[in-house]
């Protein structure tokens, strides 16, 4: 649990205990697998501002390892905001095995009605339905619109008096529930940790690929203004210097391509390691399988983000070189080999400048907020 200073801890504890009992009973009946939830001491939040689910990941990852637990459910009285900055009742990350539920949205009532209470039956059964619904997402189940089952898109129902059933086959649910059991790796060797990460990703290639596709990683620089500005500004300065044209025009195409690939990979490793994006932050000797999958997903997310930044820079520079700079003027900039500057020459120069821009963006700008990165990379936009 994570609570604000204004929350009544005993009432919140009672709500969580009832929620665990209701959800466990519904999940056990549907999957044929015993579900056990363990309440832990709540953490107090500094303020009551809405939180992104990524803000709970660090503590959740530590609790998952210390348990050890197969998944972590965070219940908070603070608001939970989605990628679109909308307050939602809860979100789940299948790749991280973390569920975040907010009582604030569950207690909110229509404008002409009083605020709901934690003890209300409608709150009880809607909260249990939400938790079972999000647990279904952890099992890889998708929304089933119009079915009336628990995997229908979640909406608060005042008349709800029980948890709706799953519409999926019991055998499928049993199989998916068994696969939620977590595996862990203990070791000190960097090689053994790397091998465990690669093996974990190989066992869940679809999950990694689906998460990376959903978070639209190549467009991530557009949501990181500090990184984008630190990359674009020096690139345009370099574009109008003779030395950069001399260097770019005298690069062979394989060398320019290799330099671009090295810049993208190096900046990816820099941002991940120096901004501590990997989990866990402490007790690195122990890593669970899905924390390893999270780390692999974050690696590919940042890698594609840096590649997207390179493409964005190269597109901008090529647009300026082709559409703005007169051909005669571009031919006068090189000093080592004066003459006509062809389109392939301009592409090499653009790639060279973009590679440098990616490096300066990572070093000077970095990531505006690693919590935002984790949220965008790991959590969907809807419950």
C-alpha positions, 0 to 999 in steps of 0.5 A: 500500500501507498497512502497519503498523509490524509488517508485513514490507515486502518480503513485503508488496511481493512479495504485492502484485506477485503479486496484481497479476499474477494479477488483471490476467491474470484481468481481461484474459482476461475483458474483453479489455482490458489491465489494468496495475497500478502499485505505489507506495511504501507508507504507514506507518500509526500503529497496527494498529487496524482502519480504515474504508475512508474513511480511505484516500480522501484519499491514494487521491484524490491518487494517482489525480490524480497518476498519473493512474489510472483506479482505486486499489487499497489493500492493507493489513495492517491490518483493514478494518471495514464499516459494521456494524463487522465486519472484512471482507477488503475493500470497493470504492466504485464511485462513488470507484473505490477498492478496499481489501483487508486481508491480516489477514482473509485470513490469519486461520485457524479457531481450531484451525489456525495463522495463514496466511502471505502466501506460501500458495497459498490466500491467493494465489488468494483474494486475487486472487479478491477483487480481481477480485470487487471490480473487478467491482463497480467495473464495476457488476456485482452478486452472483450467488449460487449461480453459482460464478463470481467475482461470487458473494458472497466467502468464503475457500476453502481449496481455491481454486487459480485465479480463478473466471470471470465468468458475464457475457457477454464483450461486457458485460464489455468494455463495462464495462471500457472505461467505467472509463477516467477523464477529468479536468478541469484549470482554475482557475475555480470556474465551470468546476469547477462545470460539470464536476461537474454534467456528470459527475453528469449522465453517471452519474445512476444511480450517484449515485442508487443510492449516495445511496439505499443510504447512507440519508442521511436517517437519518445524523443518528442516527449523529452524536450530537453533531450531533443533540444540538446540534440537539435541545437548543436546540429544546426550550428554544425551544419553551417561549419566548413570543418564538419562538411570536410569531415562528412564528405571525406567519410566513406559510406560504411564508416558513416553508417558504423559511426551512426550505429555506434552513436545510437548504441553508446548513447543507449548504454549511457542513458540506461546505466548512468540514469539507473533505468534497470531494475532492481536498484539494490540487491542486484544479486537477485533478479526475477525473470520478469524484472529481467524482461523489464530490463530488456524491454527498457533497453530496446525502448531506449535503443529505438528512441535513440534511433528515432532521434537520429532519424529525426535529426537526419530528416531535419538536416536533409530538409534544410540542406536540400530545400533551403541551402542553395546548391552553389553555396553548399559547394563552397563550404568544403575546403579539402576537396572543392567541387560539386556536392552530390545528393549522396554527399549530403546524405553522408554529411547529414548522417555525420551531423546527426550522429554527433547530435545524438551524442550531445543530446544524450550527454547534455540533455539526458532523460527529463524524468526516468519515471516518465520513461518507465511509465511510457515504456511499461504501462498501457493507457487504459485499465 
